[in-house]
Amino acid sequence: MTVARSVADVLAEHVTFEIDCIDRLYLNVYVPQLQHVGGVVWFFRGHRGMAFASSALMDPISKEFVGAIGRFAERQRIPWVDFVKKERKDDVAHRFLAGHTGGDRVLFIGKAQEKARVYRTERRRNPETGIAYPWIVQATAMPNHYYFYCFDEDFGPFFIKFSSYFPYTAKLCINGHEWAKRQATKAGLSFTPLDNGFAAVDDPAGLQEICDRLGPDTIDALLRKWLAILPHPFTGADRAAGYRYQISVLQAEFSLTQMLDRPLSGRIFFEEVIRENLDLGRPDKVSLIFARRTSQRTPSQYRTRVLTDTVTPSVHVDYKNDKIKQYHKEGRALRTETTINNTYDFGIRKGLAHLPELREIGFSANRRLLRVEQLSHDPIHGEQVFTTVTTPAQHGRQRAAGLRFDQVRTQALLAALVIFRLLPQGFTNADLRRHLAGLLGLSGISPGRMTYDLRRLRLHQLIERIPGSHRYQVTDLGWRTALLFTRTYTRLLRPGLAHLTSPPQLTGPGTNTLRRRLDQLDTAINDYARQEKLIA
């Protein structure tokens, strides 16, 4: 019986280096005192000394802020973009980023209408006197949001967007991998970049130390730096009175990138991981991955989703508002990402100061997923053996063509090896010529041609010469390979193709189950397509 191994154990044999790094951080930027009605009232009456609090007092602030943005763009000659519906903002940013050579700069300013929480004034009446008075309430609206897409010498590309309505909340989006790339360059570490990651690095331990340094103080310093550069909705007096922006975590991604020693086999490996772990979304597995107790009352969708983007599959597991995702990145690495969308799911507050606690949860979940995932075999090793047998082999100056699975001569050679495995004294060139001629339906085969085939079998390590003789014996690898190749061809592929392609009258009754089931599947797909009006 084969004992399943964890994916972590299997990967240990195939990973050249791995990096834990904070990936994307999407952060709330807000003034704490202005997140509730009482604080807004005090801002206008207590701080600014107004006789009453009303949304009418917010309008001049908004107009001044929007005007300041326009003047800033004109003064700095910054391009202006009005985003259209369904347009990917990142695609626009990439176009501007392509022409940037480095250094702190606002690349462009974008404008889009988006939903936001705002404050409005309701007209209410005193039930005793009937006198009308204004009353501030929370509401939602679709104000303009202004995106500042910037490039920072330390963080690389990032954006901060402001709502144009009071209390002018903002969102800050940064990428930890981009920050790490720039810090590695400054530290003199040589690396090959991967899209949102690292493909190769001369000092993995040094790079990991850099990634570990990204923390709350570094991110807060970025915000303070750019708030001093960009237009600000609040005056210096407002900020001096304590109305200053703070940061909380809206969404945080924590990634583990494992670079594979055989990138071409990585997809095969990951697809096998998916096939053998479709139960990852069960409550018992989810509780192990996220180290949280679950019950029927836990508000979560217990499911395993396999999504495909073009030809790249990814597996997703949910826990409450959070998820873990795994995929084969750019055909070179295995990427595991934990995304935390609500810090309270783990009993942690949202403030940026709690980022180290979230980091520990995210990186630990990535590692636990690899330990929970099981594999019955190592598909990379299997692919390596198959490639070794079917592609050309070279030992020193000797070279031999590969034993292609689909060649008739290959199947005949391997069928002969199955027979010769039983011979205690091995076999000779003449023995193989005689058997191979019969299997190929030939009257005879020349000794020179047979010598060529013997060299192919020997260089692919399927046979070996018995010392001090001209006889050969089949190796363990040769016998197992020959048995699997020939049985697969004669018992699966050949009869299966015959069932699928032969006329029904040429197959016996009840023997064409494979063709019948495939015909039923084809019919069901066509019926569904017609039902959904996908085809005429």
VOGU-3710 file (C-alpha; in Angstrom, 3 decimals, decimal comma):
1> mtvarsvadv> 0,000/0,000/0,000  1,282/3,472/-0,934  1,395/5,898/1,993  0,378/9,415/0,960  2,936/12,143/1,576  2,255/15,788/2,259  2,857/18,247/-0,562  5,337/20,017/1,724  7,466/16,837/1,903  7,343/16,265/-1,859
11> laehvtfeid> 8,194/19,892/-2,624  11,237/19,747/-0,351  12,917/17,643/-3,060  12,118/20,032/-5,925  12,307/23,613/-4,597  15,459/25,610/-5,329  14,461/28,493/-3,024  11,349/29,953/-1,402  10,351/33,398/-0,188  7,650/34,529/2,265
21> cidrlylnvy> 6,604/38,070/1,419  3,705/40,427/1,996  2,096/40,833/-1,402  -0,655/43,394/-1,926  -1,898/45,578/0,914  -5,127/47,525/0,467  -5,411/49,971/3,346  -8,048/52,328/4,713  -6,820/55,900/5,262  -9,198/57,803/7,510
31> vpqlqhvggv> -9,530/60,425/10,246  -10,727/58,473/13,332  -12,658/61,383/14,907  -14,771/61,795/11,757  -16,064/58,233/11,517  -19,166/58,901/13,632  -21,831/61,604/13,692  -20,837/63,021/17,080  -17,268/63,566/15,889  -18,465/65,362/12,750
41> vwffrghrgm> -20,698/67,668/14,783  -17,818/68,513/17,100  -15,509/69,169/14,117  -17,739/71,999/12,936  -19,083/73,336/16,240  -16,261/72,606/18,687  -13,209/72,820/16,440  -14,225/75,310/13,725  -16,582/77,280/15,954  -19,677/77,153/13,738
51> afassalmdp> -23,117/77,844/15,214  -24,482/74,598/13,815  -23,287/71,463/12,015  -24,609/70,910/8,487  -23,552/69,334/5,215  -23,741/72,851/3,783  -20,503/73,535/5,654  -18,853/70,566/3,922  -19,456/71,808/0,388  -16,864/74,653/0,460
61> iskefvgaig> -14,234/72,237/1,785  -14,983/69,782/-1,035  -14,822/72,476/-3,708  -11,528/73,763/-2,369  -10,082/70,215/-2,278  -11,162/69,427/-5,860  -9,834/72,804/-7,011  -6,505/72,127/-5,318  -6,239/68,803/-7,177  -6,820/70,543/-10,495
71> rfaerqripw> -4,246/73,237/-9,737  -1,743/70,596/-8,602  -2,152/68,638/-11,858  -1,776/71,794/-13,950  1,242/73,058/-12,016  3,057/69,706/-12,122  1,894/68,934/-15,699  0,404/65,652/-14,558  -1,782/63,761/-17,085  -5,470/63,467/-16,241
81> vdfvkkerkd> -7,540/60,324/-16,937  -11,314/59,943/-16,659  -11,817/56,232/-16,094  -14,580/54,634/-18,136  -16,893/51,890/-16,919  -15,333/48,408/-16,748  -11,906/49,807/-17,638  -9,105/48,091/-15,703  -7,279/50,852/-13,894  -4,136/48,729/-13,614
91> dvahrflagh> -3,941/48,507/-17,410  -3,975/52,303/-17,607  -1,309/52,494/-14,914  0,960/50,057/-16,780  0,900/52,306/-19,845  2,122/55,282/-17,819  4,580/53,171/-15,854  6,229/51,875/-19,041  7,648/55,318/-19,790  8,880/56,057/-16,258
101> tggdrvlfig> 12,624/55,833/-15,626  12,541/56,029/-11,820  12,346/58,546/-8,996  9,424/59,929/-6,979  6,672/61,088/-9,274  2,906/61,247/-9,723  2,367/59,332/-12,971  -1,225/60,463/-13,553  -4,428/61,412/-11,772  -7,565/59,414/-12,487
111> kaqekarvyr> -11,200/60,198/-11,709  -14,068/57,732/-11,235  -17,446/57,716/-9,538  -17,586/55,124/-6,766  -19,774/54,318/-3,813  -18,708/55,841/-0,491  -19,997/56,538/2,981  -20,808/60,230/3,454  -22,746/62,535/5,785  -25,955/64,315/4,852
121> terrrnpetg> -28,254/66,774/6,611  -31,840/65,852/7,383  -34,469/68,448/8,247  -36,111/67,489/11,513  -38,686/69,172/13,752  -38,885/69,466/17,486  -41,972/67,440/18,499  -42,863/69,958/21,205  -42,181/73,298/19,543  -42,420/72,351/15,868
131> iaypwivqat> -39,235/74,300/15,118  -37,169/72,813/12,256  -33,478/72,095/12,724  -30,727/70,353/10,695  -29,523/66,914/11,744  -26,460/65,118/10,344  -26,841/61,419/9,452  -24,671/58,822/7,751  -25,566/57,856/4,185  -24,048/56,458/0,992
141> ampnhyyfyc> -23,451/58,275/-2,288  -21,537/58,006/-5,567  -19,022/60,861/-5,345  -15,999/61,333/-7,554  -12,859/59,598/-6,342  -9,453/60,924/-7,341  -6,730/58,328/-7,938  -3,125/59,440/-7,563  -1,009/56,793/-9,303  2,518/57,398/-8,078
151> fdedfgpffi> 5,992/55,925/-8,195  8,072/55,925/-5,015  11,806/55,257/-4,909  11,325/52,792/-2,045  7,923/51,265/-2,825  7,791/51,480/-6,598  4,305/51,873/-8,129  1,376/52,466/-5,761  -1,822/54,471/-5,667  -3,833/56,455/-3,154
161> kfssyfpyta> -7,388/57,511/-3,896  -9,441/60,158/-2,085  -13,183/60,589/-1,910  -14,219/64,129/-2,825  -16,970/64,118/-0,138  -16,533/64,737/3,559  -14,869/63,115/5,540  -12,532/62,471/2,553  -11,610/58,891/3,377  -8,892/57,384/1,199
171> klcinghewa> -7,501/54,017/0,152  -3,798/53,215/-0,137  -2,639/50,259/-2,253  0,973/49,032/-2,137  2,821/45,879/-3,186  5,310/44,261/-0,827  7,187/42,465/-3,608  7,853/45,757/-5,406  9,149/47,247/-2,161  11,406/44,206/-1,619
181> krqatkagls> 12,816/44,444/-5,171  13,924/48,024/-4,593  15,415/47,255/-1,196  17,285/44,275/-2,658  18,702/46,492/-5,403  19,874/49,048/-2,836  21,465/46,254/-0,773  23,368/44,963/-3,827  21,538/41,617/-4,014  21,511/40,143/-7,508
191> ftpldngfaa> 18,118/38,750/-8,552  15,978/37,940/-11,557  12,502/39,466/-11,212  9,334/37,474/-11,605  6,033/39,231/-12,191  5,130/40,147/-8,635  7,938/38,032/-7,236  11,484/36,707/-7,664  12,543/34,070/-10,205  16,138/33,748/-8,979
201> vddpaglqei> 18,301/35,323/-6,285  21,924/34,817/-5,257  21,181/35,193/-1,525  17,722/33,843/-0,569  18,381/34,290/3,160  19,345/37,935/2,653  16,249/38,530/0,530  14,046/36,937/3,193  15,494/39,300/5,800  14,556/42,221/3,556
211> cdrlgpdtid> 10,987/40,948/3,110  10,645/40,550/6,870  11,455/44,231/7,410  8,308/45,573/5,777  6,156/46,694/8,693  3,763/49,365/10,006  6,394/52,088/10,489  7,670/51,783/6,921  4,159/51,945/5,456  3,121/54,842/7,693
221> allrkwlail> 6,228/56,773/6,601  5,168/56,302/2,955  1,739/57,785/3,663  3,131/60,775/5,590  5,625/61,475/2,824  2,998/61,624/0,079  0,354/63,418/2,136  2,892/66,236/2,337  3,267/66,208/-1,468  -0,343/65,769/-2,638
231> phpftgadra> -3,287/68,155/-2,139  -4,789/67,748/1,317  -8,481/68,239/2,187  -7,772/69,425/5,733  -5,988/72,625/6,694  -2,852/72,883/8,784  -5,002/74,049/11,711  -7,183/70,960/11,355  -4,156/68,677/11,428  -2,623/70,546/14,374
241> agyryqisvl> -5,863/69,966/16,284  -5,463/66,185/15,822  -7,506/65,615/12,658  -4,846/63,469/11,034  -5,134/60,456/8,789  -4,585/57,011/10,276  -4,288/53,605/8,560  -6,182/50,362/8,984  -6,029/47,103/7,066  -8,822/46,547/4,558
251> qaefsltqml> -7,239/43,618/2,705  -3,860/41,928/3,132  -2,255/39,249/0,963  0,555/37,057/2,286  2,378/34,922/-0,265  4,754/31,975/-0,327  6,617/31,590/-3,635  8,478/28,306/-4,173  10,692/28,164/-7,263  10,772/24,666/-8,779
261> drplsgriff> 13,911/22,937/-10,043  11,977/21,546/-13,025  9,647/24,383/-14,075  8,235/22,467/-17,064  7,000/19,746/-14,705  5,452/22,240/-12,286  2,093/22,333/-14,052  1,898/18,523/-14,000  2,697/18,575/-10,298  0,083/21,208/-9,474
271> eevirenldl> -2,642/19,539/-11,540  -2,003/16,316/-9,616  -2,237/18,283/-6,348  -5,666/19,561/-7,454  -6,917/16,098/-8,442  -5,949/14,524/-5,124  -7,103/17,376/-2,857  -10,585/18,346/-3,972  -11,764/17,949/-0,359  -9,668/20,853/0,987
281> grpdkvslif> -12,804/22,918/1,579  -14,290/20,471/4,106  -14,690/21,972/7,599  -12,117/19,627/9,142  -9,503/20,594/6,536  -10,344/24,325/6,765  -9,894/24,255/10,534  -6,429/22,721/10,078  -5,382/25,207/7,388  -6,446/28,322/9,285
291> arrtsqrtps> -5,884/26,878/12,799  -9,403/27,890/13,830  -12,176/25,787/15,313  -15,196/25,496/13,047  -18,745/24,336/13,639  -22,097/24,364/11,859  -22,607/27,903/13,168  -19,348/29,249/11,700  -20,376/31,759/8,983  -18,358/30,336/6,109
301> qyrtrvltdt> -18,805/28,612/2,755  -17,129/25,219/2,938  -16,079/24,506/-0,620  -13,104/23,852/-2,842  -13,140/25,923/-6,033  -10,916/25,214/-9,006  -10,890/28,257/-11,288  -9,128/28,530/-14,637  -7,765/31,746/-16,133  -7,137/30,889/-19,811
311> vtpsvhvdyk> -5,170/27,651/-19,222  -3,865/28,320/-15,707  -5,863/26,571/-12,950  -5,952/27,744/-9,348  -7,472/26,177/-6,229  -9,351/28,326/-3,680  -10,443/27,526/-0,106  -12,604/29,926/1,942  -12,775/30,651/5,649  -15,401/33,244/6,633
321> ndkikqyhke> -14,439/36,381/4,650  -10,933/35,163/3,942  -9,436/32,733/1,462  -6,319/30,852/0,506  -5,330/30,469/-3,129  -2,735/28,275/-4,803  -1,591/28,256/-8,423  1,330/27,561/-10,764  2,880/30,976/-11,387  4,203/31,768/-14,851
331> gralrtetti> 5,104/28,116/-15,423  8,018/28,413/-12,983  6,891/28,489/-9,364  4,195/27,338/-6,970  2,471/30,350/-5,389  0,375/30,010/-2,227  -1,472/33,141/-1,044  -3,580/33,813/2,019  -5,863/36,842/1,701  -7,341/38,346/4,874
341> nntydfgirk> -10,368/40,518/4,132  -11,599/40,936/7,704  -9,106/40,928/10,550  -11,893/40,325/13,086  -12,278/36,794/11,654  -9,103/36,054/13,619  -9,877/38,228/16,637  -7,431/40,965/15,574  -8,144/44,684/15,300  -7,840/46,467/11,949
351> glahlpelre> -5,190/49,027/12,906  -1,949/48,928/10,907  -0,059/48,267/14,145  -1,491/44,732/14,068  0,108/43,894/10,716  2,773/41,639/12,346  0,005/39,507/13,881  -1,724/39,217/10,519  1,592/38,338/8,886  2,020/35,412/11,276
361> igfsanrrll> -1,489/34,141/10,504  -1,095/34,476/6,735  2,325/32,869/6,411  1,392/30,057/8,812  -1,774/29,307/6,814  0,304/28,976/3,634  2,575/26,413/5,282  -0,295/24,507/6,863  -2,029/24,192/3,492  1,056/22,431/2,103
371> rveqlshdpi> 1,040/20,049/5,070  -2,690/19,327/4,766  -2,457/18,628/1,016  -1,572/15,005/0,270  -0,015/13,255/-2,739  0,047/9,521/-3,407  3,144/9,878/-5,610  5,665/12,405/-6,894  4,398/13,445/-10,357  7,559/15,434/-11,079
381> hgeqvfttvt> 9,649/12,280/-10,638  7,281/10,341/-12,895  7,497/13,026/-15,578  11,281/13,012/-15,263  11,468/9,229/-15,840  9,077/9,427/-18,811  11,130/12,242/-20,357  14,383/10,362/-19,748  13,088/7,301/-21,607  11,407/9,088/-24,524
391> tpaqhgrqra> 14,030/11,780/-25,296  17,596/11,353/-26,641  20,201/10,155/-24,144  23,910/10,945/-24,102  26,677/9,441/-21,977  30,094/10,825/-22,775  30,524/10,659/-26,539  27,793/8,082/-26,982  24,379/9,306/-28,022  21,129/7,434/-28,654
401> aglrfdqvrt> 17,710/8,464/-29,904  14,779/8,448/-27,518  12,337/5,549/-27,196  9,167/7,331/-28,276  6,037/5,822/-26,793  4,075/6,071/-30,051  6,624/4,217/-32,196  5,835/0,630/-33,197  9,503/-0,343/-32,876  9,627/1,039/-29,306
411> qallaalvif> 6,590/-1,036/-28,308  8,140/-4,134/-29,872  11,485/-3,608/-28,107  9,770/-3,149/-24,747  7,564/-6,214/-25,301  10,741/-8,244/-25,872  12,249/-6,902/-22,638  9,230/-8,177/-20,697  10,009/-11,668/-21,995  13,764/-11,461/-21,440
421> rllpqgftna> 13,319/-10,359/-17,850  12,533/-14,004/-17,036  15,816/-15,342/-18,469  18,354/-15,941/-15,651  21,314/-15,869/-18,082  20,186/-12,774/-19,915  19,952/-12,446/-23,712  22,176/-11,802/-26,716  22,039/-9,704/-29,852  20,777/-12,759/-31,749
431> dlrrhlagll> 18,014/-13,428/-29,187  16,693/-9,899/-29,497  16,897/-9,982/-33,330  14,824/-13,133/-33,477  12,090/-11,914/-31,121  11,950/-8,387/-32,516  11,638/-9,630/-36,129  8,639/-11,708/-35,121  6,995/-8,856/-33,257  7,485/-6,497/-36,230
441> glsgispgrm> 6,490/-9,090/-38,857  9,907/-8,945/-40,560  11,861/-11,803/-42,098  15,027/-10,671/-40,355  16,975/-7,778/-38,811  20,638/-7,037/-39,440  23,124/-7,330/-36,520  24,155/-3,690/-37,074  20,584/-2,468/-36,708  20,207/-4,571/-33,579
451> tydlrrlrlh> 23,415/-3,100/-32,131  21,883/0,359/-32,593  18,743/-0,666/-30,642  20,818/-2,312/-27,910  22,758/0,938/-27,478  19,462/2,867/-27,189  18,214/0,501/-24,483  21,549/0,570/-22,633  22,025/4,358/-22,661  18,463/4,785/-21,380
461> qlieripgsh> 19,392/2,363/-18,547  16,714/-0,164/-19,478  19,284/-2,929/-19,948  22,872/-3,480/-18,807  25,732/-5,649/-20,086  26,661/-8,677/-17,995  30,381/-8,157/-17,141  32,815/-10,302/-19,152  30,228/-11,354/-21,743  28,225/-10,236/-24,752
471> ryqvtdlgwr> 24,961/-10,879/-22,981  22,525/-8,330/-21,507  20,032/-8,326/-18,676  16,953/-6,172/-18,102  17,267/-3,657/-15,268  14,528/-3,068/-12,698  13,788/0,277/-14,364  13,671/-1,421/-17,762  11,252/-4,147/-16,662  8,868/-1,753/-14,900
481> tallftrtyt> 8,958/0,761/-17,759  8,452/-1,930/-20,394  5,562/-3,472/-18,484  3,774/-0,145/-18,000  4,341/1,104/-21,558  3,233/-2,097/-23,262  0,240/-2,766/-21,005  -0,972/0,819/-21,368  -0,764/0,581/-25,157  -2,223/-2,911/-25,629
491> rllrpglahl> -4,881/-2,904/-22,906  -5,994/0,732/-22,771  -5,127/2,880/-25,787  -5,518/0,382/-28,647  -8,860/-1,141/-27,550  -10,135/2,224/-26,354  -9,468/3,870/-29,717  -11,046/0,888/-31,495  -14,234/1,299/-29,425  -14,355/5,021/-30,117
501> tsppqltgpg> -13,757/4,886/-33,869  -15,100/1,532/-35,137  -18,647/1,276/-36,558  -21,092/-0,107/-33,959  -21,781/-3,257/-36,008  -18,091/-4,243/-35,778  -18,097/-4,356/-31,950  -19,785/-6,963/-29,833  -22,986/-6,210/-27,886  -22,371/-4,526/-24,569
511> tntlrrrldq> -18,641/-4,029/-25,259  -18,775/-0,414/-26,451  -19,494/1,217/-23,092  -16,750/3,836/-23,543  -18,147/5,105/-26,847  -21,714/5,092/-25,573  -20,812/7,133/-22,502  -18,849/9,678/-24,540  -21,762/9,963/-26,999  -24,089/10,596/-24,054
521> ldtaindyar> -21,745/13,313/-22,741  -21,552/14,954/-26,177  -25,346/14,889/-26,489  -25,820/16,353/-22,996  -23,418/19,228/-23,739  -25,152/20,026/-27,036  -28,596/19,905/-25,391  -27,432/22,267/-22,652  -25,910/24,649/-25,197  -29,182/24,760/-27,153
531> qeklia> -31,179/25,238/-23,946  -29,014/28,215/-22,958  -29,191/29,512/-26,566  -25,422/29,278/-26,926  -25,775/27,663/-30,357  -28,418/27,909/-33,060
//
